[in-house]
């Protein structure tokens, strides 16, 4: 039996999935419009922007990432394909976001090079 694969994407707190990986999650992976955080279909939203599409502070993003990583730990039968959340349209550099995933369990597939950040 094959593991369930979940697409982890950048969102905003109100779940308006209109651009970037959020739009892809909405169109292809069952993301729910209006849901800014959590498991939705075969996707998992992590907010990086507020209700006005302003970037959240890194400590707030980290709190969402930590919750997602705990969920991944508790669900080893799910493979989490993590995108470069917060980067690109998210406004942050990989060096800002990647270290948040240094404790990611093995069922998280991270973007190339992210496990190298300390």
PyMOL commands that set and color helices and strands:
alter all, ss='L'
color gray80, all
select helices_A, chain A and resi 20-28+58-74+88-90+94-101+114-116
alter helices_A, ss='H'
color red, helices_A
select strands_A, chain A and resi 4-12+38-40+43-49+78-82+108-109
alter strands_A, ss='S'
color yellow, strands_A
deselect
rebuild
show_as cartoon
